[in-house]
């Protein structure tokens, strides 16, 4: 299966931006985890599985990402370099940050961690999407399902999937709280705010040259 993403255009900028974005995504996830005030739906699910299995959060993120990526095969979705990197880098980054960042702390500090985590997550999303080297496994799952059922809106499919993983994660012991609501309300506007700063548009076809009429002789 061929990877999507044209690396002939600004490869250094796009690869650097991709990996910075993915690391920042894992780092911001860890900030939200340490805040203890609630996680986004997928991370509630990841944390619930982590507590159930005893595996580290990063290991679970990698494992779930790989399983979701396998679900792309029947959906005929094409991954990119960014898709494959997403599976691995975010999990490694979240585990590295959690190892360095102690849990607990006063409520003002936890609120600051949550706020920085949500804002950082919005910037990270714009960084790796703006690199245009492939969506994350979970985003690709949603768009693939919509492509197979054109009558269903992306918003509806995303809502159903995220409510499902949120409910499952909560039952497994994942942290649901004010941060979960704050993330849901702000992540879209934040990503939209940052994306114009980081979007690396690929060049379009060259404009046709203007042919001047030869003067009459």
C-alpha positions as YAML, in Angstrom:
chain: A
units: angstrom
residues:
- id: 1
  name: UNK
  ca: [0.00, 0.00, 0.00]
- id: 2
  name: UNK
  ca: [1.54, 3.30, -1.10]
- id: 3
  name: UNK
  ca: [1.97, 6.08, 1.44]
- id: 4
  name: UNK
  ca: [0.29, 9.42, 0.85]
- id: 5
  name: UNK
  ca: [2.12, 12.72, 1.16]
- id: 6
  name: UNK
  ca: [4.44, 14.34, -1.36]
- id: 7
  name: UNK
  ca: [7.86, 14.71, 0.27]
- id: 8
  name: UNK
  ca: [9.33, 16.34, -2.82]
- id: 9
  name: UNK
  ca: [7.89, 19.65, -1.60]
- id: 10
  name: UNK
  ca: [9.75, 21.19, 1.39]
- id: 11
  name: UNK
  ca: [10.67, 17.83, 2.96]
- id: 12
  name: UNK
  ca: [12.83, 19.19, 5.80]
- id: 13
  name: UNK
  ca: [10.20, 21.69, 6.93]
- id: 14
  name: UNK
  ca: [7.39, 19.17, 6.75]
- id: 15
  name: UNK
  ca: [9.19, 16.31, 8.48]
- id: 16
  name: UNK
  ca: [10.47, 18.60, 11.23]
- id: 17
  name: UNK
  ca: [7.01, 20.04, 11.73]
- id: 18
  name: UNK
  ca: [5.46, 16.57, 11.78]
- id: 19
  name: UNK
  ca: [7.74, 15.20, 14.50]
- id: 20
  name: UNK
  ca: [7.62, 18.39, 16.60]
- id: 21
  name: UNK
  ca: [3.83, 18.24, 16.40]
- id: 22
  name: UNK
  ca: [3.66, 14.58, 17.39]
- id: 23
  name: UNK
  ca: [6.05, 15.07, 20.31]
- id: 24
  name: UNK
  ca: [4.08, 18.11, 21.46]
- id: 25
  name: UNK
  ca: [0.87, 16.07, 21.22]
- id: 26
  name: UNK
  ca: [2.28, 13.42, 23.58]
- id: 27
  name: UNK
  ca: [3.71, 16.08, 25.89]
- id: 28
  name: UNK
  ca: [0.38, 17.91, 26.08]
- id: 29
  name: UNK
  ca: [-1.42, 14.61, 26.76]
- id: 30
  name: UNK
  ca: [0.89, 14.04, 29.72]
- id: 31
  name: UNK
  ca: [0.12, 17.53, 31.08]
- id: 32
  name: UNK
  ca: [-3.59, 16.77, 30.99]
- id: 33
  name: UNK
  ca: [-3.05, 13.39, 32.66]
- id: 34
  name: UNK
  ca: [-1.03, 14.96, 35.47]
- id: 35
  name: UNK
  ca: [-3.71, 17.63, 35.97]
- id: 36
  name: UNK
  ca: [-6.15, 14.90, 37.04]
- id: 37
  name: UNK
  ca: [-9.04, 17.07, 35.82]
- id: 38
  name: UNK
  ca: [-10.18, 15.06, 32.82]
- id: 39
  name: UNK
  ca: [-8.94, 13.84, 29.46]
- id: 40
  name: UNK
  ca: [-10.19, 13.83, 25.90]
- id: 41
  name: UNK
  ca: [-12.40, 10.83, 24.97]
- id: 42
  name: UNK
  ca: [-9.70, 8.69, 23.37]
- id: 43
  name: UNK
  ca: [-7.32, 9.30, 26.26]
- id: 44
  name: UNK
  ca: [-10.00, 8.40, 28.80]
- id: 45
  name: UNK
  ca: [-10.15, 5.08, 26.92]
- id: 46
  name: UNK
  ca: [-6.34, 4.76, 26.82]
- id: 47
  name: UNK
  ca: [-6.04, 5.49, 30.52]
- id: 48
  name: UNK
  ca: [-8.80, 3.02, 31.37]
- id: 49
  name: UNK
  ca: [-7.01, 0.28, 29.40]
- id: 50
  name: UNK
  ca: [-3.73, 1.24, 31.05]
- id: 51
  name: UNK
  ca: [-5.23, 0.82, 34.51]
- id: 52
  name: UNK
  ca: [-6.90, -2.45, 33.53]
- id: 53
  name: UNK
  ca: [-3.82, -4.04, 31.95]
- id: 54
  name: UNK
  ca: [-1.03, -2.47, 33.99]
- id: 55
  name: UNK
  ca: [0.67, -1.32, 30.79]
- id: 56
  name: UNK
  ca: [2.06, 2.20, 30.54]
- id: 57
  name: UNK
  ca: [-0.10, 4.89, 28.98]
- id: 58
  name: UNK
  ca: [2.26, 5.23, 26.03]
- id: 59
  name: UNK
  ca: [2.27, 1.49, 25.37]
- id: 60
  name: UNK
  ca: [-1.53, 1.47, 25.28]
- id: 61
  name: UNK
  ca: [-1.59, 4.50, 22.95]
- id: 62
  name: UNK
  ca: [0.77, 2.70, 20.56]
- id: 63
  name: UNK
  ca: [-1.17, -0.57, 20.75]
- id: 64
  name: UNK
  ca: [-4.57, 1.02, 20.17]
- id: 65
  name: UNK
  ca: [-3.16, 3.14, 17.33]
- id: 66
  name: UNK
  ca: [-1.79, 0.02, 15.63]
- id: 67
  name: UNK
  ca: [-5.11, -1.83, 15.97]
- id: 68
  name: UNK
  ca: [-7.05, 1.16, 14.62]
- id: 69
  name: UNK
  ca: [-4.62, 1.36, 11.70]
- id: 70
  name: UNK
  ca: [-5.38, -2.28, 10.85]
- id: 71
  name: UNK
  ca: [-9.04, -1.28, 10.61]
- id: 72
  name: UNK
  ca: [-8.05, 0.99, 7.70]
- id: 73
  name: UNK
  ca: [-7.45, -2.05, 5.49]
- id: 74
  name: UNK
  ca: [-11.11, -2.96, 4.82]
- id: 75
  name: UNK
  ca: [-11.90, 0.77, 4.61]
- id: 76
  name: UNK
  ca: [-9.26, 1.12, 1.86]
- id: 77
  name: UNK
  ca: [-7.67, 4.11, 3.54]
- id: 78
  name: UNK
  ca: [-4.12, 5.06, 2.57]
- id: 79
  name: UNK
  ca: [-1.74, 5.92, 5.41]
- id: 80
  name: UNK
  ca: [1.06, 8.44, 5.19]
- id: 81
  name: UNK
  ca: [4.40, 8.82, 6.89]
- id: 82
  name: UNK
  ca: [2.62, 10.95, 9.46]
- id: 83
  name: UNK
  ca: [0.09, 8.18, 10.11]
- id: 84
  name: UNK
  ca: [2.76, 5.60, 10.91]
- id: 85
  name: UNK
  ca: [4.82, 8.07, 12.95]
- id: 86
  name: UNK
  ca: [1.68, 9.06, 14.86]
- id: 87
  name: UNK
  ca: [1.27, 5.51, 16.14]
- id: 88
  name: UNK
  ca: [4.75, 5.40, 17.68]
- id: 89
  name: UNK
  ca: [5.96, 8.93, 18.52]
- id: 90
  name: UNK
  ca: [2.97, 10.09, 20.59]
- id: 91
  name: UNK
  ca: [3.14, 7.04, 22.84]
- id: 92
  name: UNK
  ca: [6.88, 7.42, 23.41]
- id: 93
  name: UNK
  ca: [6.49, 11.14, 24.13]
- id: 94
  name: UNK
  ca: [3.70, 10.70, 26.66]
- id: 95
  name: UNK
  ca: [5.60, 8.01, 28.59]
- id: 96
  name: UNK
  ca: [8.81, 10.10, 28.62]
- id: 97
  name: UNK
  ca: [6.95, 13.15, 29.91]
- id: 98
  name: UNK
  ca: [5.03, 11.22, 32.56]
- id: 99
  name: UNK
  ca: [8.33, 9.78, 33.82]
- id: 100
  name: UNK
  ca: [9.67, 13.31, 34.37]
- id: 101
  name: UNK
  ca: [6.52, 15.05, 35.60]
- id: 102
  name: UNK
  ca: [5.35, 14.12, 39.13]
- id: 103
  name: UNK
  ca: [1.61, 13.70, 39.81]
- id: 104
  name: UNK
  ca: [-0.46, 15.78, 42.19]
- id: 105
  name: UNK
  ca: [0.03, 19.38, 43.27]
- id: 106
  name: UNK
  ca: [-2.24, 22.25, 44.31]
- id: 107
  name: UNK
  ca: [-5.38, 22.97, 42.31]
- id: 108
  name: UNK
  ca: [-4.03, 26.16, 40.64]
- id: 109
  name: UNK
  ca: [-1.06, 24.17, 39.31]
- id: 110
  name: UNK
  ca: [-3.35, 21.42, 38.05]
- id: 111
  name: UNK
  ca: [-5.56, 23.99, 36.29]
- id: 112
  name: UNK
  ca: [-2.45, 25.46, 34.67]
- id: 113
  name: UNK
  ca: [-1.36, 21.99, 33.53]
- id: 114
  name: UNK
  ca: [-4.80, 21.35, 32.04]
- id: 115
  name: UNK
  ca: [-4.87, 24.71, 30.25]
- id: 116
  name: UNK
  ca: [-1.37, 24.30, 28.83]
- id: 117
  name: UNK
  ca: [-2.22, 20.74, 27.83]
- id: 118
  name: UNK
  ca: [-5.34, 21.72, 25.88]
- id: 119
  name: UNK
  ca: [-3.67, 24.69, 24.15]
- id: 120
  name: UNK
  ca: [-0.59, 22.59, 23.39]
- id: 121
  name: UNK
  ca: [-2.77, 19.84, 21.99]
- id: 122
  name: UNK
  ca: [-4.47, 22.31, 19.66]
- id: 123
  name: UNK
  ca: [-1.12, 23.59, 18.41]
- id: 124
  name: UNK
  ca: [0.20, 20.03, 18.04]
- id: 125
  name: UNK
  ca: [-2.84, 19.02, 15.99]
- id: 126
  name: UNK
  ca: [-2.29, 21.96, 13.64]
- id: 127
  name: UNK
  ca: [1.43, 21.15, 13.35]
- id: 128
  name: UNK
  ca: [1.06, 17.54, 12.27]
- id: 129
  name: UNK
  ca: [-2.02, 18.12, 10.12]
- id: 130
  name: UNK
  ca: [-0.37, 21.15, 8.51]
- id: 131
  name: UNK
  ca: [2.58, 19.00, 7.47]
- id: 132
  name: UNK
  ca: [0.15, 17.12, 5.17]
- id: 133
  name: UNK
  ca: [1.88, 13.77, 5.59]
- id: 134
  name: UNK
  ca: [-1.16, 11.73, 6.56]
- id: 135
  name: UNK
  ca: [-3.83, 11.87, 9.29]
- id: 136
  name: UNK
  ca: [-3.64, 10.07, 12.60]
- id: 137
  name: UNK
  ca: [-5.09, 6.53, 12.78]
- id: 138
  name: UNK
  ca: [-8.17, 7.61, 14.73]
- id: 139
  name: UNK
  ca: [-8.98, 10.50, 12.35]
- id: 140
  name: UNK
  ca: [-8.49, 8.23, 9.36]
- id: 141
  name: UNK
  ca: [-10.89, 5.69, 10.86]
- id: 142
  name: UNK
  ca: [-13.60, 8.34, 11.02]
- id: 143
  name: UNK
  ca: [-13.06, 9.65, 7.50]
- id: 144
  name: UNK
  ca: [-12.87, 6.09, 6.17]
- id: 145
  name: UNK
  ca: [-16.22, 5.18, 7.71]
- id: 146
  name: UNK
  ca: [-17.78, 8.30, 6.23]
- id: 147
  name: UNK
  ca: [-16.34, 7.49, 2.80]
- id: 148
  name: UNK
  ca: [-17.94, 4.04, 2.93]
- id: 149
  name: UNK
  ca: [-21.30, 5.51, 3.97]
- id: 150
  name: UNK
  ca: [-21.54, 8.88, 2.18]
- id: 151
  name: UNK
  ca: [-24.95, 9.62, 3.68]
- id: 152
  name: UNK
  ca: [-23.49, 9.96, 7.15]
- id: 153
  name: UNK
  ca: [-21.84, 13.18, 8.27]
- id: 154
  name: UNK
  ca: [-18.31, 13.24, 9.66]
- id: 155
  name: UNK
  ca: [-19.61, 15.07, 12.74]
- id: 156
  name: UNK
  ca: [-22.11, 12.28, 13.46]
- id: 157
  name: UNK
  ca: [-19.58, 9.48, 12.97]
- id: 158
  name: UNK
  ca: [-16.98, 11.26, 15.10]
- id: 159
  name: UNK
  ca: [-19.52, 11.91, 17.86]
- id: 160
  name: UNK
  ca: [-20.66, 8.28, 17.95]
- id: 161
  name: UNK
  ca: [-17.10, 6.92, 18.06]
- id: 162
  name: UNK
  ca: [-15.90, 9.37, 20.69]
- id: 163
  name: UNK
  ca: [-18.94, 8.84, 22.92]
- id: 164
  name: UNK
  ca: [-18.34, 5.11, 22.65]
- id: 165
  name: UNK
  ca: [-14.66, 5.27, 23.62]
- id: 166
  name: UNK
  ca: [-15.44, 7.83, 26.35]
- id: 167
  name: UNK
  ca: [-18.09, 5.61, 27.94]
- id: 168
  name: UNK
  ca: [-15.89, 2.52, 27.70]
- id: 169
  name: UNK
  ca: [-12.90, 4.36, 29.12]
- id: 170
  name: UNK
  ca: [-14.95, 5.75, 32.00]
- id: 171
  name: UNK
  ca: [-16.17, 2.25, 32.87]
- id: 172
  name: UNK
  ca: [-12.54, 1.07, 32.88]
- id: 173
  name: UNK
  ca: [-11.52, 3.85, 35.27]
- id: 174
  name: UNK
  ca: [-10.31, 6.60, 32.93]
- id: 175
  name: UNK
  ca: [-10.51, 10.17, 34.22]
- id: 176
  name: UNK
  ca: [-13.58, 12.11, 33.09]
- id: 177
  name: UNK
  ca: [-13.94, 15.65, 34.41]
- id: 178
  name: UNK
  ca: [-14.08, 19.33, 33.65]
- id: 179
  name: UNK
  ca: [-11.06, 18.90, 31.38]
- id: 180
  name: UNK
  ca: [-13.03, 16.51, 29.19]
- id: 181
  name: UNK
  ca: [-15.70, 19.14, 28.62]
- id: 182
  name: UNK
  ca: [-13.17, 21.95, 28.19]
- id: 183
  name: UNK
  ca: [-11.28, 19.91, 25.60]
- id: 184
  name: UNK
  ca: [-14.43, 19.11, 23.63]
- id: 185
  name: UNK
  ca: [-15.45, 22.78, 23.52]
- id: 186
  name: UNK
  ca: [-12.06, 24.29, 22.66]
- id: 187
  name: UNK
  ca: [-9.96, 21.83, 20.63]
- id: 188
  name: UNK
  ca: [-11.73, 22.58, 17.34]
- id: 189
  name: UNK
  ca: [-11.39, 26.38, 17.57]
- id: 190
  name: UNK
  ca: [-7.78, 26.06, 18.79]
- id: 191
  name: UNK
  ca: [-6.75, 23.80, 15.91]
- id: 192
  name: UNK
  ca: [-8.49, 26.16, 13.48]
- id: 193
  name: UNK
  ca: [-6.64, 29.10, 15.03]
- id: 194
  name: UNK
  ca: [-3.20, 27.48, 14.71]
- id: 195
  name: UNK
  ca: [-3.62, 25.69, 11.38]
- id: 196
  name: UNK
  ca: [-3.09, 28.76, 9.13]
- id: 197
  name: UNK
  ca: [0.27, 29.31, 10.87]
- id: 198
  name: UNK
  ca: [1.53, 25.80, 10.14]
- id: 199
  name: UNK
  ca: [-0.22, 24.68, 6.97]
- id: 200
  name: UNK
  ca: [2.35, 23.77, 4.32]
- id: 201
  name: UNK
  ca: [0.31, 23.98, 1.14]
- id: 202
  name: UNK
  ca: [1.58, 21.95, -1.75]
- id: 203
  name: UNK
  ca: [2.19, 23.89, -4.97]
- id: 204
  name: UNK
  ca: [-0.61, 23.79, -7.51]
- id: 205
  name: UNK
  ca: [-0.20, 23.41, -11.25]
- id: 206
  name: UNK
  ca: [1.67, 26.31, -12.85]
- id: 207
  name: UNK
  ca: [-0.50, 29.06, -14.24]
- id: 208
  name: UNK
  ca: [-0.75, 29.02, -18.03]
- id: 209
  name: UNK
  ca: [1.53, 31.55, -19.66]
- id: 210
  name: UNK
  ca: [-0.18, 34.47, -21.30]
- id: 211
  name: UNK
  ca: [0.36, 34.39, -25.05]
- id: 212
  name: UNK
  ca: [0.49, 37.84, -26.55]
- id: 213
  name: UNK
  ca: [-0.88, 38.22, -30.05]
- id: 214
  name: UNK
  ca: [1.79, 39.05, -32.61]
- id: 215
  name: UNK
  ca: [1.45, 42.57, -34.06]
- id: 216
  name: UNK
  ca: [0.03, 42.79, -37.53]
- id: 217
  name: UNK
  ca: [2.59, 43.45, -40.25]
...
